[in-house]
Amino acid sequence: MSRVLVGADKDSGVAVVTLNRPDRLNAVDLEMAGDLARAWRELRFDDSVRAVVLTGAGERAFCTGIDRDAVVPQPNSPYSQDDPLLGIGPKANDLWKPVVAAVHGMACGGAFYLLGEAEFVVADTTAAFFDPHTTYGMVSAYESVLMAQRMPYGEVARMALMGTAERISARRAYEIGLVSELAAEGEALEAARACAAVLAGYPTEAVQGTVRALWAASQAGRAQGLAQAPHLIALGNAAGEEQARLFSERRRVYRLR
């Protein structure tokens, strides 16, 4: 079964990219990471597609970040660590067609690599956002940098530092600007598709130029932050065995705010 589904409506000019590992809460393994990169590059050359919706399959999650069972080969040097999620987003693959994210259920951790490269986020009332890194002895670096481009500093800091103890509700995410539209349960995809259809109906060069201008407006701060991320992770991450212990001992209670 394909880990990433792509369906295009030639009449509307909208493609829907679906993360398709619902049994794993749409966590990203190495194969899915490659599939996502290929999907964005193919959409880049498909002139019939002028806007994209990104969503997740199943009822429980949009995406829960990297699959903890994924084995990522790493060189010995801390200066050469590889992050397989750095290449999963549309901007990382030079796609400048607008992307609207449709979130149902959990979006956490590495999901922010994708949400951080979408133009805006539509969510339904089941959506919940959190960043578990600190709970498991890991530095939230790339995720925090990307979310700092679209959330107030205090909200990013609280989410990153509180770890699994709290989740941001769909309503709170809408209030702080992470979510641009709050839909009824089960209606995020259609709401996002309606927005994308409007964008696809406008002159494509004007739309893509605007996307690039918006991305450029935050590029300097984002680039500086991302440049620090590998070193902070190398210095601050607990050893793999300690991360696994913390994960296995995690508390399953949390506050939804």
KEKE-3310 file (N, C-alpha, C; in steps of 0.2 Angstrom, whole numbers, plus 5000, padded with zeros to 4 digits):
npx = (5004:5003:5012:5010:4997:4992:4980:4973:4962:4958:4949:4947:4960:4966:4976:4976:4986:4989:4994:4997:4998:4989:4988:4999:4998:5001:5014:5031:5041:5057:5054:5042:5046:5054:5044:5036:5045:5046:5033:5030:5040:5035:5023:5027:5030:5018:5007:4994:4990:4987:4986:4988:4982:4986:4984:4980:4977:4964:4957:4963:4975:4984:4998:5011:5024:5041:5043:5046:5051:5059:5074:5088:5102:5117:5132:5147:5152:5147:5144:5139:5126:5111:5095:5081:5068:5070:5069:5055:5045:5035:5042:5055:5057:5056:5044:5032:5019:5004:5001:4989:4986:4976:4970:4966:4963:4978:4993:5009:5026:5037:5028:5027:5037:5030:5018:5024:5029:5018:5006:4994:4984:4970:4959:4949:4938:4943:4957:4973:4988:5005:5021:5032:5046:5055:5050:5055:5069:5075:5080:5070:5072:5072:5058:5053:5059:5053:5039:5040:5039:5025:5018:5015:5029:5029:5019:5024:5036:5030:5023:5034:5042:5033:5031:5024:5014:5005:4992:4988:4973:4961:4953:4961:4972:4967:4964:4977:4983:4989:4981:4970:4957:4943:4935:4920:4919:4927:4926:4937:4945:4937:4935:4948:4950:4941:4946:4959:4954:4950:4962:4968:4961:4965:4977:4991:5005:5005:5000:5010:5021:5017:5017:5031:5036:5030:5037:5050:5050:5051:5063:5076:5077:5072:5082:5094:5090:5088:5101:5108:5102:5107:5118:5113:5105:5114:5122:5112:5103:5098:5106:5102:5097:5092:5082:5073:5070:5063:5053:5046:5042:5033:5020:5003:4993:4987:4985:4972:4972)
npy = (4994:5011:5023:5037:5045:5053:5063:5070:5083:5088:5097:5107:5110:5106:5096:5083:5078:5064:5058:5041:5031:5026:5016:5018:5030:5039:5042:5046:5036:5030:5027:5033:5046:5047:5045:5056:5067:5064:5065:5079:5084:5079:5085:5098:5099:5096:5105:5105:5105:5117:5121:5114:5102:5096:5082:5069:5051:5042:5042:5046:5054:5068:5068:5061:5064:5057:5040:5030:5018:5018:5016:5026:5027:5034:5044:5044:5056:5070:5082:5078:5073:5066:5071:5064:5070:5083:5084:5082:5092:5103:5115:5112:5104:5113:5117:5128:5130:5134:5127:5120:5114:5102:5097:5084:5077:5071:5081:5082:5084:5079:5082:5096:5099:5098:5106:5118:5121:5123:5135:5139:5133:5123:5116:5104:5102:5091:5092:5092:5099:5096:5095:5083:5082:5087:5079:5067:5068:5075:5088:5101:5108:5110:5110:5119:5131:5132:5133:5145:5154:5156:5156:5165:5169:5165:5155:5146:5143:5138:5126:5119:5117:5111:5099:5082:5085:5094:5098:5108:5114:5113:5124:5133:5134:5140:5153:5158:5159:5148:5140:5144:5143:5135:5121:5111:5095:5082:5090:5097:5093:5096:5110:5115:5111:5118:5131:5129:5127:5140:5147:5140:5144:5157:5167:5158:5162:5174:5169:5160:5168:5176:5167:5164:5177:5178:5168:5172:5183:5178:5171:5174:5174:5161:5154:5156:5151:5137:5134:5133:5122:5108:5108:5111:5100:5089:5092:5093:5082:5067:5051:5037:5026:5031:5040:5030:5024:5034:5037:5024:5025:5036:5046:5045:5054:5071:5088:5097:5112)
npz = (5000:4996:5004:5002:4995:4980:4973:4959:4954:4938:4934:4944:4946:4958:4968:4980:4993:5002:5018:5021:5031:5042:5052:5059:5064:5054:5055:5049:5040:5033:5019:5017:5018:5007:4997:4999:4995:4981:4977:4979:4970:4958:4957:4955:4942:4935:4926:4926:4939:4951:4964:4981:4992:5008:5018:5031:5032:5040:5056:5068:5067:5059:5057:5066:5066:5065:5063:5076:5075:5064:5056:5055:5047:5053:5051:5061:5065:5074:5067:5055:5055:5050:5045:5041:5039:5034:5021:5017:5015:5005:5001:5003:4992:4981:4977:4973:4972:4980:4996:5006:5022:5029:5044:5055:5070:5079:5078:5078:5084:5072:5062:5061:5052:5040:5042:5044:5031:5024:5017:5024:5037:5039:5051:5059:5073:5080:5080:5088:5094:5098:5105:5108:5111:5122:5133:5130:5131:5120:5109:5104:5089:5074:5073:5082:5076:5064:5068:5075:5065:5063:5074:5090:5100:5114:5114:5105:5113:5125:5120:5115:5126:5136:5132:5132:5141:5139:5126:5112:5109:5095:5095:5103:5095:5083:5089:5092:5079:5073:5066:5053:5049:5057:5056:5056:5064:5055:5043:5039:5027:5016:5018:5017:5004:4997:4999:4992:4979:4976:4975:4965:4954:4951:4942:4939:4940:4947:4959:4963:4964:4974:4985:4985:4989:5001:5008:5007:5015:5028:5028:5032:5046:5049:5042:5049:5062:5058:5055:5067:5072:5070:5078:5091:5093:5093:5104:5114:5114:5123:5125:5114:5121:5132:5128:5123:5135:5142:5133:5134:5147:5148:5153:5150:5152:5149:5148:5139:5131)
capx = (5000:5007:5012:5008:4992:4991:4974:4972:4956:4960:4944:4948:4967:4968:4978:4976:4992:4987:4999:4993:5000:4984:4989:5005:4996:5004:5021:5035:5047:5061:5050:5037:5050:5056:5038:5034:5049:5044:5026:5031:5043:5031:5018:5030:5030:5012:5004:4987:4989:4989:4986:4988:4979:4989:4980:4982:4972:4962:4953:4966:4980:4986:5004:5014:5032:5045:5041:5051:5054:5063:5081:5091:5109:5121:5139:5150:5153:5141:5144:5136:5120:5106:5088:5077:5062:5072:5067:5048:5041:5035:5047:5062:5058:5056:5037:5030:5012:5001:4999:4984:4985:4970:4972:4961:4967:4984:4998:5014:5033:5039:5022:5028:5041:5025:5014:5029:5030:5011:5004:4990:4982:4963:4958:4943:4938:4947:4964:4977:4995:5010:5028:5035:5053:5058:5048:5059:5076:5077:5080:5065:5075:5069:5051:5052:5061:5047:5033:5041:5037:5018:5015:5018:5035:5027:5015:5029:5040:5026:5022:5040:5044:5029:5031:5018:5010:4999:4991:4985:4966:4960:4951:4967:4977:4964:4965:4984:4985:4992:4975:4967:4950:4941:4929:4917:4922:4926:4925:4943:4947:4933:4936:4954:4949:4937:4951:4963:4951:4950:4969:4969:4957:4969:4983:4996:5011:5004:4999:5016:5025:5015:5020:5038:5037:5029:5042:5056:5049:5053:5068:5082:5077:5072:5088:5098:5088:5089:5108:5110:5098:5111:5123:5110:5103:5120:5124:5107:5099:5100:5108:5096:5094:5089:5076:5069:5067:5059:5047:5042:5039:5029:5013:4998:4988:4989:4980:4971:4971)
capy = (5000:5017:5028:5044:5045:5059:5063:5077:5085:5092:5102:5112:5111:5105:5090:5081:5073:5061:5053:5035:5026:5027:5011:5021:5037:5043:5043:5046:5031:5032:5026:5039:5052:5047:5046:5063:5071:5062:5068:5086:5086:5077:5090:5104:5099:5095:5111:5105:5106:5124:5121:5107:5101:5090:5079:5063:5046:5039:5046:5048:5059:5070:5065:5061:5064:5052:5034:5028:5011:5019:5016:5031:5027:5040:5044:5044:5063:5074:5087:5076:5070:5067:5072:5062:5075:5090:5084:5080:5097:5106:5120:5109:5101:5118:5117:5135:5131:5135:5121:5121:5108:5100:5093:5080:5073:5074:5084:5083:5083:5080:5085:5103:5100:5099:5112:5124:5123:5125:5142:5140:5127:5122:5111:5103:5102:5086:5093:5094:5100:5096:5093:5078:5081:5087:5074:5061:5070:5077:5095:5103:5113:5112:5111:5126:5136:5132:5136:5152:5158:5157:5157:5169:5166:5162:5149:5141:5141:5133:5120:5115:5115:5107:5092:5078:5087:5098:5098:5114:5112:5116:5131:5138:5135:5145:5159:5160:5160:5143:5138:5150:5141:5130:5118:5106:5088:5079:5094:5100:5092:5100:5117:5116:5110:5124:5137:5128:5128:5147:5149:5137:5148:5163:5167:5154:5166:5179:5165:5157:5174:5178:5162:5165:5183:5177:5163:5176:5188:5175:5167:5176:5172:5154:5151:5157:5146:5131:5133:5131:5116:5102:5108:5110:5093:5085:5094:5092:5075:5061:5045:5034:5021:5035:5042:5025:5023:5040:5035:5019:5027:5042:5047:5046:5060:5077:5094:5100:5119)
capz = (5000:4995:5010:5000:4990:4977:4968:4956:4950:4933:4933:4949:4947:4965:4970:4987:4995:5008:5021:5021:5036:5047:5057:5062:5065:5048:5056:5043:5040:5027:5013:5016:5017:5000:4993:4999:4991:4975:4976:4978:4963:4952:4956:4953:4934:4933:4925:4927:4946:4953:4971:4984:4999:5012:5024:5033:5032:5046:5061:5074:5067:5053:5057:5072:5066:5062:5065:5081:5073:5058:5058:5051:5047:5054:5052:5067:5067:5076:5062:5049:5057:5044:5047:5035:5038:5031:5014:5016:5014:4998:4999:5002:4985:4977:4975:4975:4971:4987:4999:5012:5026:5032:5050:5059:5075:5082:5074:5084:5083:5065:5058:5060:5046:5035:5043:5043:5024:5021:5017:5030:5040:5041:5055:5062:5080:5084:5080:5094:5092:5103:5103:5113:5111:5128:5137:5128:5131:5114:5108:5098:5086:5068:5074:5085:5072:5059:5071:5077:5059:5062:5081:5095:5103:5120:5112:5103:5119:5129:5117:5114:5133:5140:5129:5131:5147:5136:5119:5110:5106:5089:5096:5105:5089:5079:5093:5091:5072:5069:5062:5050:5049:5061:5053:5060:5064:5048:5037:5037:5021:5011:5019:5014:4996:4994:4998:4986:4972:4974:4973:4958:4949:4950:4938:4943:4941:4952:4965:4965:4965:4981:4989:4986:4992:5009:5011:5008:5021:5035:5026:5035:5053:5048:5040:5055:5067:5056:5055:5073:5075:5071:5084:5097:5094:5095:5111:5119:5114:5127:5121:5111:5126:5137:5124:5123:5142:5143:5129:5137:5154:5147:5156:5145:5153:5147:5148:5133:5133)
cpx = (5004:5006:5010:5003:4992:4985:4973:4965:4958:4955:4945:4955:4970:4970:4978:4982:4990:4992:4995:4996:4995:4985:4995:5004:5000:5011:5025:5041:5051:5058:5045:5040:5052:5050:5035:5038:5047:5038:5027:5035:5039:5025:5020:5030:5023:5008:4997:4985:4992:4989:4985:4985:4983:4985:4983:4976:4970:4959:4957:4972:4981:4993:5007:5022:5035:5043:5047:5054:5059:5070:5085:5099:5113:5128:5141:5150:5147:5139:5141:5130:5115:5099:5084:5070:5064:5069:5060:5043:5041:5041:5054:5063:5056:5049:5034:5022:5009:4999:4995:4984:4978:4971:4966:4965:4973:4989:5004:5021:5035:5034:5023:5033:5036:5021:5018:5030:5023:5010:4999:4987:4974:4963:4951:4943:4941:4954:4967:4984:4999:5016:5031:5042:5056:5057:5053:5067:5079:5076:5074:5068:5072:5061:5049:5054:5055:5041:5034:5039:5029:5014:5018:5024:5033:5023:5020:5033:5036:5025:5028:5042:5040:5028:5024:5013:5004:4998:4987:4978:4966:4957:4956:4971:4974:4965:4972:4987:4988:4987:4972:4959:4949:4935:4926:4920:4921:4926:4931:4945:4943:4934:4943:4954:4946:4942:4956:4960:4950:4957:4970:4966:4960:4974:4989:5003:5011:5003:5006:5021:5024:5018:5027:5040:5036:5034:5049:5056:5052:5060:5074:5082:5076:5078:5094:5097:5090:5097:5111:5107:5103:5115:5119:5107:5109:5122:5118:5103:5102:5102:5101:5093:5090:5082:5071:5066:5062:5052:5043:5039:5035:5022:5008:4992:4991:4983:4979:4969:4968)
cpy = (5006:5021:5035:5043:5052:5058:5070:5078:5090:5098:5108:5114:5110:5098:5089:5076:5070:5056:5047:5030:5026:5022:5013:5028:5042:5045:5042:5041:5034:5032:5031:5045:5053:5048:5053:5068:5070:5065:5076:5088:5084:5083:5097:5104:5097:5102:5111:5106:5113:5126:5114:5107:5095:5088:5072:5058:5044:5044:5049:5054:5061:5067:5066:5061:5058:5045:5031:5022:5012:5019:5020:5030:5033:5039:5045:5052:5067:5080:5085:5072:5071:5067:5070:5066:5081:5090:5082:5085:5100:5111:5117:5105:5106:5119:5124:5136:5131:5128:5123:5114:5108:5095:5090:5076:5076:5076:5085:5081:5085:5083:5092:5104:5102:5105:5118:5126:5123:5132:5143:5133:5128:5116:5110:5102:5096:5087:5095:5094:5100:5094:5089:5078:5081:5082:5068:5062:5072:5085:5096:5109:5115:5113:5118:5132:5137:5135:5143:5157:5160:5156:5162:5166:5162:5156:5144:5138:5136:5126:5116:5112:5111:5100:5088:5080:5091:5097:5105:5112:5115:5123:5136:5139:5140:5152:5162:5161:5154:5140:5144:5149:5135:5127:5113:5099:5085:5083:5098:5100:5096:5107:5119:5115:5116:5130:5135:5129:5136:5149:5146:5141:5155:5162:5164:5158:5170:5175:5163:5162:5176:5173:5163:5171:5182:5173:5167:5180:5185:5171:5168:5173:5164:5151:5151:5152:5139:5129:5131:5124:5110:5102:5107:5103:5088:5086:5092:5086:5070:5055:5041:5029:5025:5038:5036:5023:5028:5039:5030:5020:5033:5041:5048:5051:5066:5082:5097:5107:5123)
cpz = (5000:5001:5008:4994:4987:4972:4966:4953:4945:4932:4937:4949:4954:4965:4978:4988:5002:5011:5023:5025:5042:5053:5061:5064:5060:5050:5050:5044:5034:5020:5012:5015:5010:4995:4993:4995:4983:4973:4975:4971:4957:4951:4954:4945:4931:4932:4926:4935:4948:4960:4974:4991:5002:5018:5026:5033:5039:5051:5067:5073:5060:5052:5064:5072:5063:5066:5070:5079:5067:5060:5053:5052:5048:5054:5059:5070:5069:5071:5056:5050:5051:5048:5041:5034:5035:5024:5012:5014:5006:4996:4999:4996:4980:4973:4978:4973:4979:4990:5005:5015:5029:5038:5053:5064:5077:5076:5079:5081:5076:5060:5057:5054:5040:5036:5042:5036:5020:5021:5023:5031:5042:5045:5057:5070:5084:5084:5086:5092:5098:5101:5109:5114:5118:5133:5136:5128:5125:5113:5102:5095:5079:5069:5077:5080:5067:5062:5073:5071:5059:5069:5085:5099:5110:5119:5110:5109:5123:5126:5117:5121:5137:5138:5129:5137:5144:5129:5118:5106:5099:5090:5098:5099:5084:5083:5092:5084:5069:5064:5059:5049:5053:5058:5058:5060:5058:5042:5035:5030:5015:5012:5016:5006:4993:4994:4992:4980:4971:4972:4966:4953:4948:4945:4942:4944:4947:4959:4968:4967:4972:4986:4990:4990:5000:5012:5012:5013:5027:5034:5031:5042:5053:5047:5045:5060:5065:5056:5061:5076:5075:5077:5091:5099:5096:5102:5116:5120:5119:5122:5119:5116:5131:5134:5124:5130:5143:5139:5132:5144:5154:5150:5150:5146:5151:5148:5141:5134:5126)
residu = (MET:SER:ARG:VAL:LEU:VAL:GLY:ALA:ASP:LYS:ASP:SER:GLY:VAL:ALA:VAL:VAL:THR:LEU:ASN:ARG:PRO:ASP:ARG:LEU:ASN:ALA:VAL:ASP:LEU:GLU:MET:ALA:GLY:ASP:LEU:ALA:ARG:ALA:TRP:ARG:GLU:LEU:ARG:PHE:ASP:ASP:SER:VAL:ARG:ALA:VAL:VAL:LEU:THR:GLY:ALA:GLY:GLU:ARG:ALA:PHE:CYS:THR:GLY:ILE:ASP:ARG:ASP:ALA:VAL:VAL:PRO:GLN:PRO:ASN:SER:PRO:TYR:SER:GLN:ASP:ASP:PRO:LEU:LEU:GLY:ILE:GLY:PRO:LYS:ALA:ASN:ASP:LEU:TRP:LYS:PRO:VAL:VAL:ALA:ALA:VAL:HIS:GLY:MET:ALA:CYS:GLY:GLY:ALA:PHE:TYR:LEU:LEU:GLY:GLU:ALA:GLU:PHE:VAL:VAL:ALA:ASP:THR:THR:ALA:ALA:PHE:PHE:ASP:PRO:HIS:THR:THR:TYR:GLY:MET:VAL:SER:ALA:TYR:GLU:SER:VAL:LEU:MET:ALA:GLN:ARG:MET:PRO:TYR:GLY:GLU:VAL:ALA:ARG:MET:ALA:LEU:MET:GLY:THR:ALA:GLU:ARG:ILE:SER:ALA:ARG:ARG:ALA:TYR:GLU:ILE:GLY:LEU:VAL:SER:GLU:LEU:ALA:ALA:GLU:GLY:GLU:ALA:LEU:GLU:ALA:ALA:ARG:ALA:CYS:ALA:ALA:VAL:LEU:ALA:GLY:TYR:PRO:THR:GLU:ALA:VAL:GLN:GLY:THR:VAL:ARG:ALA:LEU:TRP:ALA:ALA:SER:GLN:ALA:GLY:ARG:ALA:GLN:GLY:LEU:ALA:GLN:ALA:PRO:HIS:LEU:ILE:ALA:LEU:GLY:ASN:ALA:ALA:GLY:GLU:GLU:GLN:ALA:ARG:LEU:PHE:SER:GLU:ARG:ARG:ARG:VAL:TYR:ARG:LEU:ARG)
# end
